Amino acid sequence: MGLDSGTFRNGLSGLGLVCKPLCMKTRYTYWVEPDGAYLGFLNEFPDHWTQGEDLEDLKAHLRDLYETFSGEAIPGIRKEGELEIA
């Protein structure tokens, strides 16, 4: 009988250790329009802009875009890559 994730997590916390999910990061570009709106896009998906009322709101919309574009194979979504030349 194996340990489930709850037992494993509780066992680690009993040892003074805390299990955290992996922290993923992605880069984004943003700017503030003259009317105060925050606009931005994920650098990996530069064709798809979103906006927010403030920087935190914009980040929330960018996270939604990332989840949508990373979790599905959507035709026509351009992605950025890196090529090693030598």
Secondary structure, 3 states (H helix, E strand, C coil): CCCCHHHHHHHHHHCCCCCCCCCCCCCEEEEECCCCCEEEEECCCCCCEEEECCHHHHHHHHHHHHHHHHHCCCCCCCCCCCCCCC
